[in-house]
């Protein structure tokens, strides 16, 4: 597995992100869908990574958004359907956590859905040390969202 920064202009990445948005919109009501579109992921506060296999197949993606000099938010975590249960999300999450530590962040946050479809994601984040918390940043209480945090020590 190879993790690369960027690649937002690649057609396979754009297709995976479109599928991600469509899936999020099919599960969550519009006011509770916080997934970023391709243009938003190109923002200066966001670093985006892809994970590919040895043949160059896109396996997944994830992003880190800077909330402040000491806090970040995980965004756009997605595994390609053909690569589920191969450790893609865990590898990307490890990479994002390491990047956050390297930047000196003290805390990493995320927002995800509260519905049953999101339970595997909750378990993944919990295995990596995240715990449930209240809304952060621009988010407000929403029964369709759960919020998680991970305190960090810089590396």
N, C-alpha and C positions, 0 to 999 in steps of 0.2 A: 504494500500500500504506500502511495506517495501523496503527501499533502502539499498543496501549492496555494500560494496567495493569489487572489485575483481570479481571472478567467471568466469574469462576468459577461464578456462579449462572445463567449463560445456558445454556439447554438444548443449543445446538449445541456449546458448549465441553465440557459434561459428556459428550455423546455422543462427541466426539473423544477425550477422555481415557479413556472406557470402552473404545473401540476400541484405543487405545494399550496399555492394560493387558492386554486380551485378546491382542493380538498379541505382546507381550513374554512373556506366560505360555505362549503356544503355541510359542515358540522356545526359551526358557530354562527350566531346571528351577526349581521353586519357591524353593529356597535361593539361586538366582542371579538372581532377578528383583527388582531394586531400584527399579522404577518406583513413583512415589507415586500413591496414590489421591486422589480429589477432596478428601476431608477433610484429608489430610496436606498438600496444597498450600495449604490455608487457614492453615497455621501461621504464627506471627509472624516466624519466621526466613526465610520464603520470599516472594519477590516474583514474581508470575506475569504474563506478558504474552500477549496475542493479537495476531495480525496478520490484518487484513481487507483485502479489495479495495475498490475504490470503490463497489461495490454493497452492501457490508456482509457479503459472504460470508466466513466463517471460512476462512482459508488455512492457519493453523498456530498453534502456541503454544510457549512455552518459559518456564523459570523459573530463578531464581537463589536459591540457598540460602546463607545466611551460615553459614560454619563457624567463623569467628572474626572479630575486627576487621580482620584482614589477609588472610583467605582466603575464597573462595566456591566453590560447586559448581553446575555447570549441571545442571538436572533437566528432565524432561518435554519435551524437544525433540521436536516432532511436526509433520509437514506433512500436511494433509488430502489424501486420495488424489486428488481432482480437481485438486490444485494442485502436484503433484510436478514437479520440474525447471523451476520458475518463479523460483527464487531466494529462496523463502520461508525455508528454513533458514538460508541465508547472511545474510539481512536480520535475522532474529531473533538469530542468533549475534553479528553486529556490534553489535546493540543491547545484548545482555547483556554483552558485553565492555566496551562504553562505560560501562554502569552500574557494573560492577565497578571500573573505573578511577576513576570519579567518587567511589565510596565509599572509595577509597584502598587497595583490595585489592592485595596484592603478588603473589598467585598465584590462579589459577583452575583448578579441577580438574573432572574428569568421570569417570564410570564408564559403560561401555557393554558390549555383548556382544562376544564373541570370534568368533562364528559368521560364516559368509559373508554372512548377511543384513545384518550390521552394517558390512561393508566400505565401502559408500558413506559412511556416517557417519564412519568413520575418516578417509577421504580429505578430507571436508569439514573436519574439525577440524584435520588436518595443514595444509591450505591456509590456515587461519587462524592458524597458528603453534604449535599444540599438538604436544607430543611425548609418546611413551609413557613411563610411569613406573610405579613400584610402587604398591601399595595405599595409600590415604590415609584419614584419619579412622577411621570404624568398619569400613571394609572390610578383608578379609583376602584372601590369595592365593586365587584361584578360576580354574580353567582356562576357565570360561565367561565370565569378565569380562576386560576390558582397562581400564586406567586411563591417563588423559592429563592433562597439566598445561600451563599457559601462564603464564610469568612476566609480570608486569605492571608498568608504570611508571604511577603516578597521573597523571591529566591536570591 
